[in-house]
Amino acid sequence: MESFYFVVFACLAALVVAMELSKNSKDRIGTSSSFNSFMNSYIIVYSLMMAGDWLQGPYVYYLYSTYGFGKGEIGQLFIAGFGSSMLFGTLVGSLADKQGRKRACVTYCITYMLSCVTKHSSEYKILMLGRIFGGIATSLLFSAFESWLVAEHNKRGFDQQWLSETFSKAIFLGNGLVAIISGLFGNLLVDTLALGPVAPFDAAACFLAFGMVIILASWTENYGDPEKKNLLAQFKGAALAIASGESPSRLFLYTKLSAFSTVQATNYNCASSCTVWIKKDERIALLGAIQSLFEGSMYTFVFLWTPALSPNDEEIPHGFIFATFMLASMLGSSFASRLLAHSSLRVESYMQIVFIISSASLLIPILTNFREFEQFLETPPDVRGGGISLSGSLQLIGFSTFEACVGIFWPSIMKMRSQYIPEEARSTIMNFFRIPLNVFVCVVLYNVDAFPITIMFGMCSIFLFIASVLQRRLEGIAESQKSRSQDWTEIRESDREAEPLNV
């Protein structure tokens, strides 16, 4: 293996260690012992769930190819997974608000274990069924656990800012360290111990089963829909929240406040200040669009980085590069924990910069493929085999930068979702967010050979730039809502001062 890979890996590892060791009291959120116990118990379960997911990822395509399926058939299986997540996953995930988030988390474990079991069969129909189970599980993984955490956090009366600590550590460990360990463990099972490509799926099922036992034994149930509305009403409520930016209960409250303010207007001249409260805003819809644009680009990147780094069939260490990307993600999540620890620094503000950087990082494959740039680097395009080229080295640095942005994105988007998504439809809305994402990925997979790789990266870069524009819009609305909230507080205080004393 070329020394360049070790240099990048070592630099990222040193930065992660330095970032963690250099944190002082200002970079950490002061919490209580009861919260730390709650957070650690959740992170253990979340890490087990992510281990069950990460163990499977590197070997899905490889397993299908060993069963003799071609690229087209494998592509159909992947499309079925994302399509299942879009259709069935949205339905099952939405039931979490009605039937309970704990039950939804247990359902995730069961469906993903069933998906792992199907990998023992080489029958195409059985594997297709496994992809459907896997798609449902994916929707639950990215909605039910977070919904349970936010509801339980609020139910126990913990400080709202402490959620940032849980999100940052969960991403640092679950999406970073656990991913690296899972990759190494999977490599041990398949290559070193020669247990075959199904072994990582069996190991994943064991981790999922262990995590499910902990959930059943220690987690309490919480719901998002205390009124037990039917599923159609739940969907309508979620659609209303996305369209208006507020939950139905808040819209009702604001209507009442407007009526109250109109009555009081003769004395306090505040009708206009209160009426503005019931104006529809775009916060939830913007948040969903931002998430879909970023995650769509991220999943497209997953399919593109291998051909980008080895366009002429260069020999590259896929597992080591994956571990490098996960280290970069850990660096990003560690940096995000510092940002989130400062209450004066708004998430809506710094994420604009993150999206711009991520957009620029995915432009590197386009720049390095210009003929003038190739001649400058003296990298002949027709030479096959060999090690990574200089343009490939630049792309690896750019891709690591993008993964660092991914590490910042996850805890930050979780923080914004906890602020803006109404509790009564949290899981439903989060699954609605994934519908355009899954449509986008299915379209990309179906047309992956129809466009040059530079066009695909250019499209992702444009989407990320649009995300930064929408993030700026979200920041403006959030600031406006904050000032209106302060105005309303002042109005209510003036109302109390003007009320006559009942003697």
MARSEPA-611931 format. One record per residue: x, y, z of N, C-alpha, C, CB in turn; residue in three letters. Coordinates in steps of 0.02 Angstrom, whole numbers, plus 50000, padded with zeros to 5 digits. Glycine has a CB too. Layout:
// MARSEPA-611931
XYZXYZXYZXYZALA/...
// end
This chain:
// MARSEPA-611931
500424994050000500005000050000500445006250000499525000050062MET/500245011149960500645017149954500655021150019500385021549897GLU/501215024550029501305028350091500815034150096502025031050095SER/500555036550039500095042250040499485040750082499895044149968PHE/499225034650077498625032850116498785033150191498385025750097TYR/499365030650210499555030850281499645037950306500195026850292PHE/499905042250262500015049150282499345052650296500405053050228VAL/498865051750250498205054850259497865052050322497765053550197VAL/497895045450329497575042250387497895044750452497635034550383PHE/498565045050453498915047150514498765054450530499675046150506ALA/498735058650479498585065850491497885066650520498645069850425CYS/497405063050492496725063550518496675060850589496245059750472LEU/497015055250602497005052350669497315057250720497385045650671ALA/497875060450701498195065250745497735071250758498865067650715ALA/497375073450707496925079150715496335077350761496665081450647LEU/496085071250754495525069050797495755068850870495275062150775VAL/496335065850883496595065350951496725072350979497245061150953VAL/497045076650939497185083450962496535087350976497605087250910ALA/496035086350934495395089750943495065087751008494925088250884MET/495095081351024494775078851085495165080851147494705071251082GLU/495835080351144496235081851203496275089351219496935079151194LEU/496175093451168496245100651178495605103951201496475103951114SER/495075100151209494445103151231494495105551303493875098051225LYS/494265111551316494255114251383493525114851407494615121051387ASN/493425117951463492755118551492492285122451447492795121851560SER/492555127351409492135131251364491895127151305492505137351339LYS/492275121851288492095117651231491655111751251492715115151196ASP/491505111351314491085105851339490465108651372491485101351389ARG/489935104851369489295106851399489255103851469488695104751355ILE/489155108051519489085105551587488425101951596489145111351637GLY/488455095751619487855091651626487825088751696487835086151573THR/487295084951709487195081651774487365074251769486475082551799SER/487465070951825487635063851826487055059651800487815061651896SER/486435061651815485865057851791485815058251714485215060351823SER/485965064151688485955064751615486505060651583486025072151594PHE/487105060751613487655056951585487495049451584488295058151626ASN/487165047051635486955040051637486455038551581486655038251705SER/485975043051573485485042251519485805042451451484945047651524PHE/486255047251441486595048051376487015041851360487035054351376MET/487395039451408487835033751396487435027451379488265032451457ASN/486865026551414486455020651399486175021051328485875019951450SER/485985027051306485725027751238486285026651187485415034751227TYR/486875029351200487425028751152487645021451144488025033051174ILE/487605017651198487765010451193487295006951145487735007051262ILE/486645008251153486145005151109486235007651037485435006651134VAL/486325014251029486405017050962487025014250928486445024750966TYR/487565013350965488175010650935488075003450913488755011050986SER/487704999550953487554992650933487134992450869487184988950989LEU/486644997050865486224997350806486634999250744485655002450816MET/487085004150752487505006250697488005000950677487865012650714MET/488244997050727488694991450711488344986350667488954988150776ALA/487704985150683487314980550642487234983050571486634979550672GLY/487224989650562487164992550495487834992850459486864999550500ASP/488364995150494489014995950463489334989350443489484999650509TRP/489204984050481489484977550464489254975050396489304972450517LEU/488634976850378488344974350316488574978250254487594974450320GLN/488634984850262488744989250205489294987250156488904995850230GLY/489904985950179490444984450131490374977950094491104984450167PRO/489914973450116489894966750087489244965150050489984961750142TYR/488784969850046488154968450011488274967149937487654974450020VAL/488614971849904488744971149833489184964949820489094977549805TYR/489684964049863490144958349855489764951749861490704958749907TYR/489314951349909488934945149919488504943649859488494945649982LEU/488164948649833487744947549774488154945249714487354953849756TYR/488754948049707489174946149650489424938949657489774950849645SER/489554936749719489764929749729489204924849714490014928649801THR/488584927149718488014922949700487904922749624487384925349734TYR/488304926449587488284926149515487834931349482488064919549494GLY/487614936349519487184941449490487604946849456486724944549544PHE/487344949449401487684954649364487544961549392487494954349292GLY/487864966549362487794973349385487074975849381488244977949345LYS/486724973949327486034976149320485574973249374485774974249253GLY/485654966749387485234963549439485394966249508485334955949437GLU/486034967449521486224970249586485944977349593486994970349594ILE/485964981149538485674987849540484934987749556485794991349473GLY/484574982849529483864982149543483744980549617483554976649500GLN/484174976549646484114974949718484224981249760484614969549738LEU/484704985349741484834991549779484244996449771485484994849755PHE/483984996849710483405001249699482814998849740483225001449624ILE/482724992349745482174989649786482244991649859482154981949780ALA/482864991849884482974993849953482775001049966483704992949971GLY/482985005549921482805012649930482065013749917483225017049883PHE/481785010049868481075010549856480655008149914480885006749793GLY/480885002749946480545000250005480565005250062480854993650028SER/481145008550070481205013650121480725019450108481925016250125SER/480625021050044480185026650026479455024850038480295028649953MET/479255018850020478545016950024478365013850092478375012049968LEU/478625007750103478445004150164478765007350225478644996850158PHE/479385009750217479735012650275479385018850301480445014450256GLY/479115022950255478755028950276478135027050315478565033250215THR/477785021850293477175019550328477345016850397476815014250287LEU/477835012250400478015009150463478325014350511478505003350452VAL/478745018750484479055023750526478545028550556479565027650487GLY/478025030050517477505034550542477095031450598477045036650485SER/477055024850598476695021350651477035022250719476625013950635LEU/477675024150717478035025150780477715030450823478765026950767ALA/477445035750792477125041050831476475038550863476975047050786ASP/476145033650831475515031150858475625025250906475065028950801LYS/476025020450885476105014250923476675014450973476205008650876GLN/477105019450969477655020051016478325019550983477595014651069GLY/478785023951005479465023950975479885017950997479825030450994ARG/479775015651059480145009751082479965003751039479995008251156LYS/479315002851025479104997350982479404997950913478344997050978ARG/479455004050889479745005150823480485003150822479665012450801ALA/480845004650876481555002850880481634995250882481875006050942CYS/481194991850918481204984550919481044981750850480704981750972VAL/480564984950816480394982850747480994983550701479804986950721THR/481384988850711482004989650671482454983650681482374996150692TYR/482564981650742483004975950755482744969650721483064974850831CYS/482094968450726481804962250699481854962250623481074961450721ILE/481654967850591481654968050518482364967550490481324974350493THR/482844970650524483534970350499483834963450510483964975750534TYR/483654960150565483884953250574483594948650522483694950850644MET/482954949650504482654945650450483014946950384481904947250443LEU/483204953250373483584954850312484254951150311483694962450308SER/484574950750369485214947050373485124939650359485534948050442CYS/484574936750383484444929650373484374928050299483814927450411VAL/484044932550261483944931250190484584930950150483494936550160THR/485124933650178485764933650142486064926650135486264938150177LYS/485794921750172486034914850166485764911450103485844910850228HIS/485264914450072484974911550012485244915049950484204912150014SER/485344911049897485574913849833484984914949785486094909349800SER/484374913749810483784914849769483644922349762483164911149799GLU/483534924549701483454931649688482844934449725483384932949613TYR/482294930649727481684932949759481784933749835481114928149745LYS/482154929049863482294929449936482724935449951482634922949961ILE/483234936649909483664942549919483264949049909484254942249870LEU/482794949049862482374954849852481954956149915481924953849790MET/481684950849945481314951650007481754954450062481014944850029LEU/482384952350064482854954950113482984962350103483514951150110GLY/483014964450039483114971650026482504975650049483234972849951ARG/481904972850043481304976350066481324977050142480664972450044ILE/481514971650176481584972050249482124977250268481774965150279PHE/482664977250231483204981950245482994989150234483804980350201GLY/482584990450183482344997250171481894999750227481964997550106GLY/481464995350252481034997150309481464998650370480534991450325ILE/481964994350382482394995250440482775001850437482884989450446ALA/483005003650377483385009850369482965015950389483625010650298THR/482325016050368481885021550386481795021950462481205020750353SER/481735016250494481655016250567482295018350602481445009250591LEU/482865016350575483505018150607483595025750609484085014950569LEU/483395029150556483525036350551482925040650573483715038150481PHE/482445037550607481875041550631481665039350701481275040850584SER/481565032850712481285030550776481745031850835481125023150772ALA/482395030550827482865031250883482935038550903483555028350864PHE/483005042950854483055050050870482415052750901483225054150807GLU/481835050450875481185052550902481115050350975480605049850861SER/481315044150989481285041751058481745045851103481475034251062TRP/482345047151080482835050851120482575057851138483495051451082LEU/482335061551088482105068451100481525068551149481905071951034VAL/481035064051139480455063751183480655061851254479935058751156ALA/481095056951260481305054751327481725060051361481705048151322GLU/482145063451323482545068951350482105074351379483005071851295HIS/481595076351342481145081551365480715079151424480695083951309ASN/480515072851421480095070151475480455070051542479855063051457LYS/481105069051539481505068851601481715075751624482115064451590ARG/481545080851586481675087751607482395089951600481475088551677GLY/482775086851556483475088951546483495095351505483875083351512PHE/484045099051514484145105251476484155103751401484805108751498ASP/483835108151362483775107051290484465106951256483345112451259GLN/484935111051281485595111351250485975104851259485995117051279GLN/485795100951310486155094651323486035089651267485945091751389TRP/485495090451229485385085951172485975086151123484735087951135LEU/486275092051117486855092751071487415088151091487095100051070SER/487515087351156488045082851181487905075651161488115083351257GLU/487275073551168487095066751149487175065651074486385065151169THR/486935070451034486995069750962487725069350940486655075650927PHE/488145073750967488855073850946489205067350964489215079750979SER/489105064951025489445058851046489175052751008489365057751121LYS/488515052750994488225047050958488515046650887487465047750955ALA/488605052350854488885052450787489635050850790488775059150753ILE/489985053650839490705052450845490845044950854490995056350905PHE/490455041750897490565034650909490205030250859490335032850980LEU/489545031350851489145026850808489305027450735488425028250818GLY/489425033450709489565034450638490315035050624489225040550613ASN/490715034950675491435035550666491815029450690491695041650700GLY/491925029250756492325023850785492025016950773492415024950859LEU/491365016350782491035009850771491085007750698490295010250792VAL/491045012550651491105010950581491805008150565490965017050538ALA/492315011150594493005008850582493095001850611493515013650612ILE/492875000850673492944994350705492544989050667492724994650778ILE/491944990950644491524986250607491864984150542490834989250592SER/492174988950508492524987350446493104982550458492774993650414GLY/493484983850511494044979350527493804972550549494474982450582LEU/493254972350587492974966050611492694961950552492424967250663PHE/492354965450506492104961950447492674959150405491684966650405GLY/493214962950398493794960550361494104954450395494314966150355ASN/494104954550462494354948750500493944942550486494364950250575LEU/493284943350485492834937550475492894934850404492114939650488LEU/492924939250354492904937050285493584934850259492624942550241VAL/494094938950271494754937650242495204933550287495094944150225ASP/495284935750349495754932250394495494925450415495884936550456THR/494874925150439494594918850462494264914850406494094920150516LEU/494174917950348493894914650289493224911450303494374909350263ALA/492784915150336492124912650353491604914050299491884915750418LEU/491814917450247491354918650191491024925450196490834913250188GLY/490734927850140490434934450138489784935150178490304936350067PRO/489494929550201488884929950241489044931250315488484923450234VAL/489664929950335489844930550406489704937550436490574928950415ALA/489864943050401489704949650430488954950650443489954955050384PRO/488534947650402487814948350412487584944450474487434945950350PHE/487884938650486487734934950547487964938750609488064928050544ASP/488554941750604488804945650660488354951750672489534947950647ALA/488124954850618487674960550625487034958550661487504963550556ALA/486764952750644486144950350676486254949350751485914943850643ALA/486844947050770487004946150842487014952850878487674942450850CYS/487334957850849487344964450880486644967450886487794969250839PHE/486234966450834485554968950835485144965550889485224968050768LEU/485234959050896484874955250948485064957551018484994947750941ALA/485714958751028485954961051093485664967951109486724961351094PHE/485674972351059485384978951070484644978751084485514983351010GLY/484284974251050483564973651061483414971451132483264968651011MET/483814967051159483724964851229483794970751276484234959251247VAL/484284975051265484384980951308483784985651302485034984551289ILE/483534986651241482954990951231482354988351270482784991651156ILE/482214981951263481634978951296481704979251372481544971651274LEU/482314978751396482424978351469482454985151502483044974651484ALA/482684990351467482834996651501482475002851474483554997951499SER/482205002651414481895008551385481155008951405481965008451309TRP/480915015051415480205016251426479885018351360480085021551481THR/479235017651356478885019351294478695026751293478265014951286GLU/478705029751235478435036451227478095037051159478995041851234ASN/477635041551154477215042251095477245049451069476485040151110TYR/477095050251005477055056850977476335058950964477445057250914GLY/475885054150967475185055450951474745053451010474965051750887ASP/474695057551062474315055651121473565055051108474415060651175PRO/473315058151054472605057751039472415051551000472395063851000GLU/472915047450981472795041150945472395042150881472445036250991LYS/472595047150842472265048350777472415042450731472495055050746LYS/471965041450680472105036350631472695038450588471485034750588ASN/472955033750549473565034950512473475040550460473805028650477LEU/472885040750428472755045950379472775052850411472085044850344LEU/472465053350470472485059750507473195061550528472035059350568ALA/473595056450544474295057550562474685060350503474615051050587GLN/474565057550443474895060050383474685067250368474745055550323PHE/474025068550376473785075350364474095080350413473015075550369LYS/474155078250476474465082650526475195084050509474415079550594GLY/475545078850486476245079850467476305084450407476585073150452ALA/475855083350357475865087650298475715094950316475365085150246ALA/475245095850363475085102650387475685105850420474495102450435LEU/476035101950461476625104650495477165106650446476895099650545ALA/477265102450393477785103950344477585110150303477895097950297ILE/476935110550286476705116150245476705122750283476015114750218ALA/476545122450348476475128550386477075130250428475885128150430SER/477495125150442478075126350485477905125750558478365133050471GLY/477275124150575477075123550645476655117350654476695129750669GLU/476615114650714476185109050728475465111450730476375105550794SER/474975106950719474275108850721474085111950787473845102950707PRO/474355109350842474175112050907474425119250915474465107750963SER/475015120850887475275127650891474875132450847476015127850871ARG/474665129950788474255134150746473605135950780474115130650680LEU/473315131150816472695132550854472835137650908472425126050884PHE/473405136850942473575141450996473675148550969474215139151032LEU/474025149050911474145155650884473505159050862474625155150825TYR/473025155050837472375157850819472035160750880471935152550787THR/472055157150936471765159650998472115166051021471805154251053LYS/472775166051016473145171951037472975177950993473905170551034LEU/472875176650929472685182250885472015185150904472675179850812SER/471535180650920470875182950941470925187051006470405177050950ALA/471325184451053471415187951116471725194851104471865183851162PHE/472215195051057472565201351046472105206451013473175200151003SER/471655204050968471195208750935470735212050986470795205150882THR/470505208151036470085210951088470455216251128469825205451134VAL/471085214851141471485219451182471755225351142472055215651214GLN/471665225351076471995230351034471765237451050471865228850962ALA/471145238351074470905245051087471315248551141470175244851108THR/471605244651186471995247451241472745247251227471845243851305ASN/472965241951194473685240951189473955241351117473855234151218TYR/473505241951069473705242750999474205237350977474005249650988ASN/474035231050992474515225550980474235220350932474715222251045CYS/473675221850899473385216750855473865214750800472735219250825ALA/474205219650770474655218150714475235213850737474905224550682SER/475485215050797476055211150823475875203950833476315214150888SER/475245202650854475035195750868474795192250805474495195750921CYS/474475196050760474245192950699474815190050658473855197950657THR/475395193250661475975190850623476195183950647476545195850629VAL/476005182150708476195175650735475875169850696475985175250808TRP/475275171050668474935165450635475125165050562474185166250642ILE/475575169450538475805168750470476185162150462476255174750451LYS/476085158950406476425152650393477165153950378476095148950333LYS/477595150050409478305150550393478545144150360478725152050456ASP/479165143950341479425138550299479935134150334479735141450236GLU/479995134750400480555131550434480595124050423480525132950507ARG/480045120450433480065113250427480175111050355479425110150455ILE/479835114350309479925112750238480645114050216479435116650195ALA/480925119650238481625121150222482095115950251481815128150247LEU/481965113950313482395108950345482365102350307482175107850418LEU/481765100350284481705094250245482065094650179480985092650233GLY/482025100450146482375101350082483125101150091482165107950050ALA/483375104450144484095104450158484335097450171484255108950218ILE/483975093750211484175086850227484185082550165483705083850279GLN/483665083050123483635078950063484195080650014482955079950028SER/484355087050006484895089049961485565086449984484915096649954LEU/485695087050050486345084850075486405077250074486465087550146PHE/485905073850101485945066550104485925063450035485375063850147GLU/485545066449989485545063949920486245064449890485045067849878GLY/486575069949901487275070649877487735065849912487515077849888SER/487615064649976488045060150015487985052949989487855060450089MET/487365050649978487275043749953487525042949882486535041849957TYR/487465048149842487745047949775488505047449778487535054049734THR/488805051149824489535050849834489755043749852489745055649890PHE/489345040149891489525033349911489615028849849488975030349956VAL/489205029949797489265025949737489815028249690488605026049700PHE/490035034549699490495037449650491225037649671490275044349635LEU/491365037049736492055038249756492535032949731492095038749831TRP/492305026649725492755021349701492965022449628492415014549708THR/492485023449581492715024749512493085031349505492125024749466PRO/492955036149549493315042549545494045041749563492985047749591ALA/494185037649614494875036749636495255031649594494885034549709LEU/494905027549557495245022549514494925022449445495215015449546SER/494965028049408494645028349342494955023749291494665035449315PRO/495585021949301495935017549255496115010849287496575020849229ASN/495665008649332495755002349367496385002149411495774996549318ASP/496545008049439497105008149486496935003749547497275015449509GLU/497435000949576497334996749636497305001149698497904991349643GLU/496725001549728496645005749788496385001449845496165011749774ILE/496605002749906496364998949965495685001549989496894999350023PRO/495154998449966494485001049980494345001350055493964996749947HIS/494534996050091494394995950164494775001450201494574989250192GLY/495395002450182495805007550215495545014550200496545006850195PHE/495325015550137495055022150119494395023350156494935022550042ILE/493985018150163493365018850201493515020850273492965012150200PHE/494025017650303494215019350372494455026650375494755014650397ALA/494805028850323495035035750320494455040650319495485036850259THR/493945038950278493355043150275492995043450343492865040550222PHE/492975037950378492645037850443493035041850495492565030550468MET/493695041850488494105046150532493955053550519494865044750522LEU/493875055250455493705062150437493025063950466493715063050361ALA/492555059250464491895060450492491935061450568491415054550477SER/492355057550601492465058450673492755065350688492935053050700MET/493215067650646493495074250654492955079550649494055075650602LEU/492505078750601491955083450593491485083450652491585081950531GLY/491305077550677490835077250734491155079950797490615069950745SER/491815079050805492165081850862492165089450859492885079150866SER/492265092050798492245099350789491545102050801492495101250719PHE/491035098050779490345100150789490165100550863489875095250754ALA/490435096050903490285096250975490545102751006490605090251011SER/491105105350981491355111751005490885117450984492065113050978ARG/490665117150922490225122450898489565122450936490095121450823LEU/489285116550948488645116050981488685117751055488365109050973LEU/489295117351084489375118951155489305126351169490055116551179ALA/489385130451117489335137751125488625139951106489865141451081HIS/488225141651156487525143451143487465149751101487165144451209SER/487975154051102487955160251063488045159050988488475165051087SER/488315153150970488435151550900487845147450873489105147650891LEU/487485150150825486885146850800487055141650747486405152050771ARG/486705135950751486805130650702486635133150632486375124550720VAL/486095136950627485865139350562486395143750528485225143250570GLU/486835146650567487345151050539487945147250512487575156150591SER/488245142950554488865139750532488745134250480489235136750592TYR/488125131550477487995126350427488015129050356487325123150441MET/487905135450347487975138350281488685137550255487785145850282GLN/489175138650299489875137850280490035130550266490325140550336ILE/489755126050307489865118850298489625116650229489515114750353VAL/489035118950209488775117050144489195119750086488045119350137PHE/489445125950094489875128850043490525124750036490045136150059ILE/490825122950093491445118950091491315112150059491735118050162ILE/490765108950078490615102350050490485102849975490005099250086SER/490155108249953490045109249882490705110049845489595115449870SER/491165113949873491815114949841492225108549838492205120349878ALA/492175104449891492565098249893492375093349838492495094949961SER/491735093349818491515088749766491625091549696490775087149775LEU/491885097649692492085100349627492775097949606492075107949629LEU/493165095249653493845093149638493875087949583494185090549700ILE/493435082749583493465077849528493345081049459492955072349539PRO/492945086449457492825089849393493445093649371492215094749400ILE/493755097149419494355101149402494925096749381494565105349462LEU/495015091049414495585086649397495465082849333495705081849454THR/494865083049305494735079549242494775084249182494055076349244ASN/494895090649193495025095149137495675093049102495055102549161PHE/495665093249035496255091148997496865095249015496115091748922ARG/496775101749025497355105949042497645104049109497145113449042GLU/497195102249156497435100349222497785093549219496845100049272PHE/497515088949178497845082449171498545083249142497425077849126GLU/498615087749093499275088849064499745092049114499215093249002GLN/499465096549156499875099749207500135094549258499475105249244PHE/499705089849275499905084649323500295079049290499295081749357LEU/500295078949223500645073749185500405066949206501405074349196GLU/499735066049205499435059549220499105056949158498925060149279THR/499435052649120499145049949058498515046049073499655045449021PRO/497945047649038497315044549054497235037349031496785048449025PRO/497685034848989497585028248961498005022948996497745028348888ASP/498345024649049498755019749085498325016149136499365023149118VAL/498275009649131497855005949177498285002449230497435000849139ARG/497965001149287498324997949341498765002949378498744992249315GLY/499215000249419499665004549456499345007549517499915010049412GLY/499695012349548499455015449609499025021449595500025017449653GLY/498855024949648498425030849641498805036549608498155033049710ILE/498455040049564498765045549528498775051849572498395046949462SER/499115057149547499135063349584498435066449587499635068249551LEU/498065066049532497385068649533496955064649581497075068349462SER/497085058049585496725053949633496895055849705496875046649622GLY/497525057749716497725059949783497375066349804498495060949786SER/497315071049756496955077249770496225075849784497035082149712LEU/495945071149746495245069449757495145066249825494995064849702GLN/495615062149847495565058949912495555064149968496145053949923LEU/495965069249961495955074750011495285078350009496535079649997ILE/495035079649948494385082949942493825078749970494245084449870GLY/493835072149958493325067749984493355067350060493395060749953PHE/493955067450087494025067350161493735073750190494765066550181SER/493835079350155493535085650177492775085150176493765091450132THR/492495082150124491775081250120491525076850178491575078050053PHE/491895071550194491685067250250491725070950317492135060950252GLU/492205075550324492225079550385491595083950389492865083950386ALA/491365086550332490745090350331490155085950349490635093550262CYS/490175079650328489645074850347489625073950422489755068050311VAL/490225073650452490265072950525489975078950562490985071950546GLY/490045084950533489745090950563488985090950550490065097350535ILE/488795088650491488085088950471487625085050517488015086350400PHE/487815078850534487345074550570487125077350638487655067750580TRP/487585078950684487345081650748487005088450740487915082350797PRO/487205092250689486905098850679486195098350653487325102950631SER/486075093850605485395092950578484945089950632485395088550515ILE/485225085550674484835082750729484625088250778485235077350766MET/485075092850791484925098450835484355102650806485545102850847LYS/484385104250742483865108250711483205104550708484085110350641MET/483225098050696482605094150696482275094150765482735086950673ARG/482685093750818482395093850885482075100550901482945092350937SER/482295105850868482025112550880481385113850839482545117750864GLN/481365111450778480845113650731480285108550719481155115450667TYR/480425102050725479915097050710479465096150770480245090350689ILE/478805096650762478345095750819478365088650845477635097550798PRO/478325087950911478395081550944477855076550923478375082451019GLU/477235078950913476685074350901476725070750833476035077950905GLU/477155073250788477225070050723477955069450703476835074050669ALA/478395068950751479115069150738479335063550691479505068750803ARG/479175057350709479395051750667479085051950598479235045150702SER/478445053850595478105054250531478435059350485477365056050541THR/478575065250511478875070550471479585068550450478895077150509ILE/479955065450495480635063450478480635058350421480985060450539MET/480135054050419480085049250363479845052550300479615043450382ASN/479425057750306479235061650248479855064850216478725067050266PHE/480315067150258480935070150233481325065250189481375072450291PHE/481265058750202481655053750167481345051850100481735047650210ARG/480725053950087480405052150023480775055149964479675054450023ILE/480885061749961481275064449904481985061749901481295072049907PRO/482275060349960482955057549961482965050749926483195056850034LEU/482485046349943482475039749913482315039949839481975035349949ASN/481875044549819481725045449747482355047449710481165050649737VAL/482715052249739483325054649707483845049049699483625060349749PHE/483955045049752484455039749750484245034449700484565036749819VAL/483605032749697483365027749649483495030149577482615026449659CYS/483365036549564483485039249497484235039049480483225046549492VAL/484645040749528485375040649517485605033549503485755043549578VAL/485365028649543485575021749533485355019149464485285017349588LEU/484755021149444484495018749381484885021549322483755020549374TYR/485155027649330485495031049275486245031849289485185037849263ASN/486525027649333487215028649354487705028049295487395023549408VAL/487525024049243487965023249186487795027849128487945016049162ASP/487275031849137487045036049082487415042749077486305037449089ALA/487725044849132488065051349133488795050349154487705056249181PHE/489235054649130489935054449153489975056049228490365059449113PRO/490485053549259490555054449331490635061749350491155050449357ILE/490925065749306490995072949321490325076449323491445076249267THR/489855074249281489175077049282488845075449348488755074349223ILE/488935069349372488625067349435488895071449494488725059849448MET/489555072249495489865076349548489645083649543490625075749546PHE/489595086149481489375093049472488665094049497489415094949399GLY/488235089149485487545089449509487535089549585487145083449483MET/487935085349617487965085249690488215091949718488415079549715CYS/488725094749685488995101149707488475106649703489605103049665SER/488075106649649487535111549642487015110749696487205111049572ILE/486835104449711486345103149763486585105749831486185095649767PHE/487225104749845487495107049909487515114649913488195104149919LEU/487645117849856487625125149856486915127649868487895127949788PHE/486425124249837485725126049849485545125149923485255121849805ILE/485825119849953485695118650025485955124450067486035112150047ALA/486525127350047486795133050084486345139150077487505134850060SER/486045140050017485585145650006484955144750049485395146149931VAL/484695138550050484105137250091484265137850165483835130150076LEU/484875136050185485075136750254485095144050275485765133550266GLN/485305148350229485305155550244484585158050252485665159450188ARG/484145155550210483435157350216483155155050283483035154350158ARG/483345149050304483115146350368483365150550426483335139150376LEU/483995152850421484275157050473483885163650479485015158550460GLU/483705166550421483335172750422482645171950454483255175450352GLY/482305166350438481645165050467481705163850542481305159150433ILE/482225160050562482315158550633482445164950673482895153650643ALA/482845169450645482975175850679482335179950683483525179850641GLU/481935179850630481305183550630480825180750682480985183350561SER/480785174050686480355170950736480575172450806480335163350725GLN/481245172750816481515174250882481325181350904482275173450883LYS/481375186150858481195193050875480455193750888481415197850819SER/480055189950850479335190150861479155187150929478965186450806ARG/479515181950947479395178851012479545183751068479825172551020SER/480095187551060480265192551110479745198051112480955195551096GLN/479475200051053478955205051051478325202651087478785206950979ASP/478155196351077477555193651110477645193351185477395186651083TRP/478245191651208478375191451279478295198451310479085188851293THR/478555203351275478485210251299477755212351301478885215151255GLU/477365210351251476655212051250476285208951309476335209651184ILE/476435202451321476105199151377476285202451443476295191751379ARG/476915204451451477125207751513476775214451521477885208751514GLU/476695218151465476345224651470475615223551486476425228551404SER/475325218051461474625216351478474545215251552474405210151439ASP/475015211551581474965210151653475035216551694475515205151675ARG/475485221051673475575227251710474955231751706476185231051683GLU/474595231351651474015235751642473375232951672473895236951569ALA/473385226451693472785223551722472625226951789472875215951732GLU/471975228751801471775231851865471825226951922471065234651860PRO/472005229451980472065225152039471355223852066472525228452093LEU/471225217652081470575215752111470645216052187470355208652088ASN/470365221352216470425222352288469795220052322470575229652305VAL/
// end
